[in-house]
C-alpha cells in the first residue's frame, strides 16, 4: 500500500499486521526520521489515520485524541508516545480578521478532530457561540467566508509566518491557562485485537528514535535540517517549534489528556493504555 504526500506508514513483510502509520506533519519527524528497513514510511492526512486503523490497515497510528474518544471501545493507547504541548504549541492556531469576541462565524479544518473539539470547548467556556463551517484548510478562502479560521500543523506554522497579525489564539496556551495542564492533541493507538507483540515492536522503534532526538545533538540537528527543506521555515523557528511540540507522553500529559477527554469529549473514564 502506498500513499504519496500524506501520512506515513511502517510496513513489515506482509499484510496489515506489518504496517504502522504516521502523520505527515513535522510534529512526528523526531519519531520517524531514522526508521530503516524493514520499516517503510508512507504519508496521509491526520483525518485519514483513524480510518486506516479501524480498517486494520496498520499496527498503530497517531490519531486525534478526540477520535480515540469516539472509538475507545475498539482502540487502546500505546504508552509514552503522543503529540503534546506544555502550553504554546505554535501549530494549532485560530486566525482572524477581528478579535475573538467579535467573531460571528469560524471556519473549521476538515483534517482535525482534537483541535476542533478543543476550540469549541474554549469558546463555550468563554461564553462565545459563533457559527461553524467546515472547510478545506486554506486560510484565504476560510477568512473570505468567515471571521475566524482554525488551522493546524504545517499550514498553521506557514500562515503564522506569513500573517502574524492574524493569529488570535494559540489553543495549546489557551488550554494551559484554562486547566493548568498540558495538552495532548494526538495519541498513538492500536486496535484492541492487534497482536500485542507487533504493537510493542513498533512502539520500541519509535521510542528508540525519540530517545535519540532527546539525547543526541547530531540526530536533533539532522531532524531540523530535513524539516527546513520540507517546510521552508528557518532553523530558529524550527528549534523553537520542537520545544513547543513534544512526543514524550509523561504523567502530566496523561493527566491533561484525561481532562481533555472528560471536558471536551465527554469521556469521564479517561484513557486506557496497553500494558
N, C-alpha and C positions, 0 to 999 in steps of 0.2 A: 504494500500500500504506500503510495507516495502522494503527499500533499505539498505543493510548492508555495513558497512565500507565505506561510501561515505558521501554525503551532508545530512544535517538533515532537517526534516520537522516537523511542528507542525500539529497535527491532532485534529480537533474538533470532533463532534459526527458523522457526516456523510458527505460523498462526498467530491469533490474537494474544495467546499466552506469552508471546515473546516480544511484545510491543509496549513501550512506555511513551507517554505524551508530555509535551511542554508548551508553554505559552511563547508566542513569537516575540513578545515584548522584551526589552532589555532587562526587566526585573528578574528573569530567570537565567541570565547569562552566567553568573557565577557557578551555577549548578551544572550547566551543560557544556561549558567551554572546553573541557578536557576529555569528554567522552570519546572513547576509541572503540575499534572493532572488538567484539561483535555488535556493539551498540550502534544503531543508526538513529539519527535525529531528523525528524520531519517537523513541519510547522503548520499551524492553523489558528484562527482567531479564538479568543477566550470563550466566546459563546458556543463554539463547536465542541469544546472538550468534554463537557458533561455528557453530551450525546454519544461521543466516542466511547466514554467509559461505560455508560449504561448498555451500549450495544456490544460490549465485550470486544472492542477493537484494541484495547490496551490493558496493560497490567495496572498502571496507575497514571494519574494525571493531576496537574494543578488546576483546580476548578474554583469558581467563585464560592466564597463561604455561604452566600445566600442560596446557591444551587445545592450545596450539601444539606442545608436545612430542608430544602424541598424534597430531597431524595434520601433522607437519613435512614429510612428503613432498608435501603438497598446498599448503602455505602458505609465504609468505615475509613477513618482518617489515619494517615501514616505519621507517626511521631517525628518531632524535631524539624520538620520541613514546612515552610509556608511562604507567603508573600505578605510581609508585615511592615508596619511603620511604628515609630515611637513618638509620633507627633506629626510634624510637617512631612508629607510624603512626596510632594513635588510633581506627581504624575496622576493624581486624581483631583481634578480641579473644576470648579464652577466658574465659567467665564460669563461676562455680561456686558450689556450696553448701559446698564443702570445699576444702582445699588440693589442688594438682595431684597430688601424690604419693599422695593417698588416693582419687583418682577411679577408680572401677571401670568406669564407663560414661560415654561422652561423646557428646552429640548433635551431629551434623554438619549444616550447612545444605544444602539441596538446590540452592542457587544459586551455588555457588563451587567451582571445582576447585583453584585455586592455594593458597588458604588451607587446604583440606583436606590437600593433599599436604604443605604446609609444617608443619602441626600434627603430622601423622603422623611426619614426619622428626624434629621437635623431641622428641617423646615417645620415639621409638625411640633417639635419641642419648642420652637421659637414662635409658634402660633402664626405661621405663614402657610398659605394654601394656594399657591399658583396652580394653573392647569399644566398638564404634562403632555408632551408629544414625543413619541419615539421616532428617531430619525437615524439615517446613516451618520457616522461620527465625522462630520466635516464642519468646521466652525463657521465658515461663511454662510452656507445655506441655513444652518441652525440659528444663527443670530439674525438672519434676514427674516425668519418667520417667528422667532421667539425673543424674549428679553434676555434669557439666560441659556447657557449651553453647558452640559456636563460632558467632560471628556476624560479619558483615562489613558495610561500607558504612554507610548512613544509620541502619539499625537498630542497629548496634553503637554509633554515636555517641549515639543516643537512649537506649538502655538503659544505657550508661555514665553518662549524666546522671541517670537515674532510680535506678540500683542501683550506685553507685560501689564499694560494699563487695563486690560480687560479681565485679568484674574481677580475674582471677587472672593473666592473661598478655597482653601486647601482642606479637603474633607478629613484627612488624617489629623490635622491640627484641631479641627472643629470637634472631632470625636474625643480627642485627648482632653480638650477644655471642658467638654460636657461630662465625661465619665472619670477622668483622671487615669485612664487606662490606654495602653497601646491598641492599635487597630490591626486586625488580620483581614486582609482583603481576599486572599486566596489560600486555599488549603490543598494539600496533596491527599488524594483519596483513591481508594480501590473499591471494587465490588466486594461484598462480603463473601461471595462464593469463589473469589480468586484464590488459588493456592498460596498459602502464607509464605512458603519458601520463595516463590517468584517475587512477591511484593517486597520481602525483606532483602532480596538480592538487588533489586532496583534501588531501594532506599539506601543501601550500603554504598552503591556507586555515586549517588547524588551527594551523600554526606561526605564522601571522600573528596569530591570537588569543592564542597563548601568549606571543609577544613583547610584545603589549600588556599582558597580565596581569603580566608581569615588569618592565615599564618604566614603565607609566602608573598613577599613584596613582588617577586618576579611574576607569579601567577596573577596577582591582582592587576599588575601593570599590563599584562597580556590581555586580560579581560577588557580593561578600559580602552586599550588601543584598538581592539577589534570593535568595541562599541562606538568609538569615534568614527570609524569608517562607515559603519552601518547607519548611524544616526545623524552624522554631521554636527553633533554637539561638541563643544570644546572639552578638553581634558579637565579644566577646573569644574565645569558644570557636572561632568560625569563623576568626578571624585566626590562632589557633594551629593549627587544622586545616590551613589552606592553607600552613602552614610544615612540616607533618608529611608531607603528600602532595605529590608533585611529578609534573609531566607531561613534564619535560625528561629525556630518556633520554641521559645522557652516558656517557663511557668508564667511570667507576667503577661506574655502574649496569649497564652491559653486562657487566662482569666479575662483578658479583653475580648477574645473570641467568644467565650461563653456569654459575656454580657451583650455582645452584638447579636448573637443568636437569640437571646431572650428578648432584648428590647426592640430590635429591628426586624426579626424574623419569626417571632412568636414560637420559639423553641426553648422552653424553660429548662428542659432536661440537659442542655448543653451538648458538647461534642463527645463522641465515642471514638477512642483510639485503639489501633491494633496493639496487642500485647506481644 
